[in-house]
Amino acid sequence: MTSKQAEAVARIADAPDFAAINGAALARLPDVLARLLPGGRVVGAEYECASLRGGEGSSLRVNLRTGRWADFAVAGAKGGDPVSLAAAVTGKPPAEAAHGLARMLGLGSAAHG
């Protein structure tokens, strides 16, 4: 195996299992959101807060059943799952955000694909 092939195999082995992480986050979404977006509140089937930094307000909303989210005060700020929200909140690439979310959820090695 060449060094390039070995690097590719290592990247694949370290890739997060997005489906598993999103599923675990959805199961505990109100708690996850309270940590990612402090100061928000549950209103019906949504979590509302001021922005991707959290805070009191309702510009950013997250559907508690699906994890879809949008910040209506920022054009194009939306996503379809908890990992994309964690990436937007932290400013990290999706894979790094997924690993961080997995650690928050206590998933450990189960978070790898």
C-alpha positions as CSV (number, residue, x, y, z in Angstrom):
1,M,0.0,0.0,0.0
2,T,1.3,3.4,-0.9
3,S,1.5,6.2,1.6
4,K,-1.3,8.0,-0.3
5,Q,-3.5,4.9,0.0
6,A,-2.7,4.6,3.7
7,E,-3.7,8.2,4.3
8,A,-7.0,7.6,2.5
9,V,-7.7,4.5,4.6
10,A,-6.9,6.4,7.8
11,R,-9.3,9.3,6.8
12,I,-12.1,6.8,6.0
13,A,-11.5,5.0,9.3
14,D,-11.7,8.3,11.2
15,A,-14.8,9.5,9.3
16,P,-17.7,10.1,11.6
17,D,-20.9,8.1,11.3
18,F,-23.2,11.1,10.6
19,A,-26.4,9.0,10.7
20,A,-25.6,7.6,14.1
21,I,-24.6,10.9,15.5
22,N,-27.6,12.7,14.1
23,G,-29.9,9.9,15.5
24,A,-28.4,10.1,18.9
25,A,-28.6,13.9,18.9
26,L,-32.3,13.9,17.8
27,A,-33.1,11.5,20.7
28,R,-31.8,14.1,23.1
29,L,-32.3,17.3,21.0
30,P,-33.7,19.6,23.7
31,D,-30.6,18.9,25.9
32,V,-28.2,19.2,23.0
33,L,-29.8,22.6,21.9
34,A,-29.6,23.9,25.5
35,R,-25.8,23.3,25.4
36,L,-25.2,24.5,21.8
37,L,-27.6,27.5,22.0
38,P,-27.9,28.6,25.6
39,G,-30.7,31.0,26.5
40,G,-33.2,29.6,24.0
41,R,-36.6,28.0,24.8
42,V,-38.9,25.3,23.6
43,V,-42.0,26.7,22.0
44,G,-44.4,24.0,20.7
45,A,-42.4,21.7,18.5
46,E,-39.5,24.1,18.1
47,Y,-36.5,25.4,20.0
48,E,-36.2,29.2,19.5
49,C,-33.3,31.5,20.2
50,A,-31.8,34.8,19.0
51,S,-29.0,33.5,16.7
52,L,-26.3,30.8,16.3
53,R,-24.8,32.2,19.5
54,G,-28.0,31.4,21.4
55,G,-29.7,34.0,23.6
56,E,-33.3,35.1,24.0
57,G,-35.2,35.7,20.8
58,S,-36.8,33.8,18.0
59,S,-34.8,34.4,14.8
60,L,-33.2,30.9,14.9
61,R,-35.6,28.0,15.1
62,V,-34.9,24.2,15.3
63,N,-37.6,21.6,14.7
64,L,-37.5,19.3,17.6
65,R,-38.7,16.3,15.6
66,T,-36.5,16.5,12.6
67,G,-33.5,18.7,13.6
68,R,-34.1,21.0,10.6
69,W,-33.1,24.6,11.5
70,A,-33.0,28.1,10.1
71,D,-31.8,31.5,11.3
72,F,-34.3,33.7,9.7
73,A,-32.2,36.8,10.3
74,V,-29.3,35.5,8.2
75,A,-29.9,34.7,4.5
76,G,-29.0,31.1,3.7
77,A,-28.4,30.1,7.3
78,K,-30.2,26.8,7.5
79,G,-29.6,23.1,7.7
80,G,-31.3,19.7,7.9
81,D,-29.8,18.0,11.0
82,P,-28.0,18.5,14.3
83,V,-24.6,18.0,12.8
84,S,-25.1,20.9,10.4
85,L,-26.3,23.0,13.2
86,A,-23.2,22.1,15.4
87,A,-21.0,23.0,12.4
88,A,-22.7,26.4,12.0
89,V,-22.5,27.1,15.7
90,T,-18.9,26.2,16.1
91,G,-17.7,27.3,12.7
92,K,-16.0,24.0,12.2
93,P,-16.2,21.6,9.2
94,P,-19.0,19.1,9.4
95,A,-16.7,16.2,10.3
96,E,-15.1,18.1,13.2
97,A,-18.5,19.3,14.4
98,A,-19.8,15.7,14.2
99,H,-16.9,14.4,16.3
100,G,-17.5,17.2,18.9
101,L,-21.2,16.4,19.0
102,A,-20.4,12.7,19.4
103,R,-18.2,13.5,22.4
104,M,-20.9,15.7,23.9
105,L,-23.3,12.8,23.5
106,G,-20.8,10.3,25.0
107,L,-20.7,8.2,21.9
108,G,-17.0,7.6,21.7
109,S,-15.9,5.0,19.1
110,A,-19.5,4.3,18.1
111,A,-19.4,7.6,16.2
112,H,-17.1,6.3,13.5
113,G,-18.5,4.8,10.3
